[in-house]
């Protein structure tokens, strides 16, 4: 679903040339919408079904992308997407290096590299107007002061949680846009930004298309009693 998408090519640092992307390294495996009173962080640990799945499929590598989205009545919808690595190791040595650095890097490193792209393929004019007000459909490194991000890792997964509720502007805009979800087709992509010649060309980390999602109907209401307890760091 990468029509119209351009990412940094091998000579980007010399000529600013962007190129159509190669297939993403990770493929979407499943999604889940959990509605709660507060954002849920580290879903790989806290959501029992997901934790069990990751432990059962320990031979695979996963990328978990969570968007904590504002919803009515002060509640939060935790939009979870699980992606499995389908790019064989060794097929793209540049990506192997870039992703390895991302896995080993701390929160500051990941915040400076994790890039998000969103394309509105089919949506009401109201949504297009709100998207334009936020800067349009250009790539954005979310962790550079836009909204808060949390990062977690396990033996076979990396998790990035984007807390949309942490920004007043993002909270107001996204809550309005979500009301049009049943009449929108949206393509989402993530990339680890290549900032040196050894990290180019970029490759899509994940890609996913969402078509006319009825968010309230897809939601499962959860509370702390249904989740694994928070981890305690001593």
Legacy VTK file of the C-alpha trace (Angstrom):
# vtk DataFile Version 3.0
C-alpha trace
ASCII
DATASET POLYDATA
POINTS 234 float
0.000 0.000 0.000
2.947 2.333 -0.543
1.561 4.278 -3.507
2.876 7.826 -3.385
5.171 7.129 -0.424
8.784 8.286 -0.711
11.569 7.664 1.786
15.270 8.507 1.890
17.284 6.927 -0.882
20.956 5.852 -0.875
22.228 9.309 -1.887
19.772 11.369 0.183
22.488 13.159 2.175
24.022 14.402 -1.088
20.990 15.251 -3.226
17.908 14.985 -0.935
16.481 12.361 -3.279
13.680 10.217 -1.927
12.638 6.949 -3.544
9.665 4.560 -3.509
10.024 2.127 -0.602
10.919 -1.523 -0.619
8.481 -3.862 1.192
8.371 -3.314 4.947
10.608 -5.448 7.151
7.687 -6.316 9.441
4.215 -7.424 8.364
1.029 -6.630 10.274
-0.134 -9.691 12.217
-3.036 -8.392 14.285
-4.710 -5.401 15.916
-6.628 -4.770 19.124
-8.500 -1.814 20.599
-8.579 -1.697 24.405
-10.591 1.023 26.157
-9.396 2.003 29.629
-9.455 4.884 32.095
-5.722 5.579 31.662
-3.196 4.841 28.920
-1.811 1.318 29.079
1.962 1.221 28.712
4.066 -1.863 27.977
1.194 -3.924 26.606
3.588 -6.782 25.827
3.860 -7.294 29.569
0.483 -6.078 30.830
-1.999 -7.651 28.371
-2.118 -11.354 29.316
-3.122 -12.694 25.890
-0.348 -10.755 24.154
2.246 -11.739 26.747
1.318 -15.404 26.327
1.446 -15.118 22.530
4.926 -13.601 22.580
6.209 -16.268 24.937
4.688 -19.047 22.826
6.171 -17.670 19.601
9.620 -16.994 21.032
11.366 -17.950 17.776
9.838 -14.973 15.947
10.634 -11.268 16.244
7.864 -8.732 16.731
7.376 -4.990 16.642
4.495 -3.641 18.726
3.128 -0.197 17.970
0.655 1.331 20.431
-1.283 4.579 20.029
-2.941 5.805 23.244
-5.868 7.765 21.807
-8.322 10.086 23.593
-11.944 8.970 23.647
-15.248 10.173 25.048
-15.872 10.483 28.770
-12.187 10.902 29.555
-11.402 7.328 28.539
-8.480 6.176 26.389
-8.446 3.792 23.463
-5.200 1.858 23.315
-4.796 0.959 19.643
-2.357 -1.961 19.489
-0.821 -3.337 16.315
1.412 -6.400 16.328
3.882 -6.823 13.463
6.070 -9.867 12.788
9.428 -9.713 11.041
9.214 -11.248 7.563
12.416 -9.800 6.088
15.096 -12.519 6.380
18.233 -11.486 8.195
21.074 -10.837 5.790
18.833 -9.824 2.895
19.195 -6.114 3.725
22.401 -5.548 5.748
21.697 -1.812 6.055
18.360 -2.463 7.711
19.866 -5.159 9.926
22.357 -2.606 11.244
19.834 0.202 11.627
17.301 -1.988 13.421
19.996 -3.511 15.627
21.052 -0.024 16.726
17.409 0.857 17.388
16.921 -2.240 19.543
20.067 -1.541 21.539
19.548 2.227 21.760
18.017 4.021 24.732
14.829 6.096 24.750
16.584 9.256 23.524
18.052 7.396 20.571
14.732 5.794 19.645
12.876 9.094 20.010
15.283 10.719 17.553
14.898 7.978 14.931
11.332 6.620 15.013
9.489 8.224 12.088
5.778 8.084 11.284
4.037 8.562 7.923
0.272 8.710 7.428
-1.581 8.902 4.112
-5.313 9.633 3.946
-6.369 7.595 0.914
-10.083 8.187 1.229
-11.650 10.443 3.848
-14.103 13.335 4.295
-12.921 16.854 3.490
-13.150 17.718 7.204
-10.474 15.111 8.003
-8.244 16.312 5.168
-8.511 19.846 6.534
-7.535 18.762 10.038
-4.623 16.742 8.641
-3.395 19.779 6.736
-3.619 21.884 9.900
-1.265 19.410 11.606
1.319 19.781 8.854
-0.078 17.563 6.148
1.013 14.053 5.265
4.740 14.612 5.687
6.968 12.248 7.680
7.365 13.202 11.320
9.790 12.058 14.021
7.203 11.945 16.795
9.666 11.918 19.668
11.054 15.360 18.801
8.673 17.241 21.052
5.334 16.346 19.463
3.927 13.822 21.937
5.382 11.589 24.643
6.698 8.154 23.699
7.575 5.153 25.848
9.875 2.352 24.737
10.065 -1.243 25.906
11.925 -4.363 24.817
11.822 -8.071 25.518
13.612 -11.201 24.281
11.715 -11.196 20.970
9.978 -7.833 20.713
10.346 -4.076 20.640
7.407 -1.897 21.703
6.824 1.797 21.012
3.908 3.521 22.786
2.816 6.908 21.445
0.771 8.757 24.050
-1.443 11.098 22.022
-3.176 12.142 25.262
0.041 13.890 26.355
-0.428 16.757 23.866
-3.401 19.117 24.097
-3.323 19.964 20.379
-2.914 16.344 19.282
-5.561 15.230 21.753
-8.172 17.655 20.439
-7.417 17.023 16.764
-7.196 13.237 16.923
-10.379 12.927 19.014
-12.276 14.822 16.311
-10.726 12.800 13.491
-11.608 9.493 15.154
-15.274 10.353 14.751
-14.827 9.849 11.007
-13.056 6.479 11.219
-15.917 4.564 9.563
-15.614 6.665 6.402
-11.828 6.758 6.052
-9.092 4.667 4.459
-5.743 5.367 6.072
-2.289 4.004 5.315
0.212 4.088 8.182
3.949 3.551 7.863
6.846 3.664 10.297
10.533 4.048 9.480
13.768 4.190 11.439
15.288 7.390 10.082
18.606 7.036 8.305
20.842 9.909 9.383
24.216 8.775 8.035
25.302 7.325 4.690
25.739 3.904 6.335
22.052 3.950 7.333
20.720 4.537 3.813
18.638 3.689 1.910
15.799 3.593 4.406
13.413 0.664 4.526
9.877 0.747 5.899
9.717 -0.778 9.353
5.955 -1.402 9.236
3.049 -0.711 6.893
-0.670 -1.112 7.421
-3.934 -0.031 5.782
-7.042 0.701 7.860
-10.386 0.735 6.084
-13.630 2.055 7.623
-12.965 0.936 11.201
-15.883 1.158 13.623
-13.801 1.957 16.680
-16.514 1.682 19.394
-17.649 -1.685 18.028
-14.061 -2.957 17.931
-13.242 -1.917 21.518
-12.838 -4.196 24.493
-13.260 -2.484 27.863
-10.544 -3.371 30.359
-9.537 -2.364 33.868
-6.517 -3.110 36.042
-8.011 -6.366 37.284
-7.832 -7.738 33.726
-4.200 -6.711 33.210
-0.908 -7.983 34.552
0.444 -5.712 37.309
2.849 -2.907 36.548
6.502 -3.846 36.711
8.351 -2.429 39.703
11.851 -1.093 39.076
14.057 -1.068 42.165
LINES 1 235
234 0 1 2 3 4 5 6 7 8 9 10 11 12 13 14 15 16 17 18 19 20 21 22 23 24 25 26 27 28 29 30 31 32 33 34 35 36 37 38 39 40 41 42 43 44 45 46 47 48 49 50 51 52 53 54 55 56 57 58 59 60 61 62 63 64 65 66 67 68 69 70 71 72 73 74 75 76 77 78 79 80 81 82 83 84 85 86 87 88 89 90 91 92 93 94 95 96 97 98 99 100 101 102 103 104 105 106 107 108 109 110 111 112 113 114 115 116 117 118 119 120 121 122 123 124 125 126 127 128 129 130 131 132 133 134 135 136 137 138 139 140 141 142 143 144 145 146 147 148 149 150 151 152 153 154 155 156 157 158 159 160 161 162 163 164 165 166 167 168 169 170 171 172 173 174 175 176 177 178 179 180 181 182 183 184 185 186 187 188 189 190 191 192 193 194 195 196 197 198 199 200 201 202 203 204 205 206 207 208 209 210 211 212 213 214 215 216 217 218 219 220 221 222 223 224 225 226 227 228 229 230 231 232 233
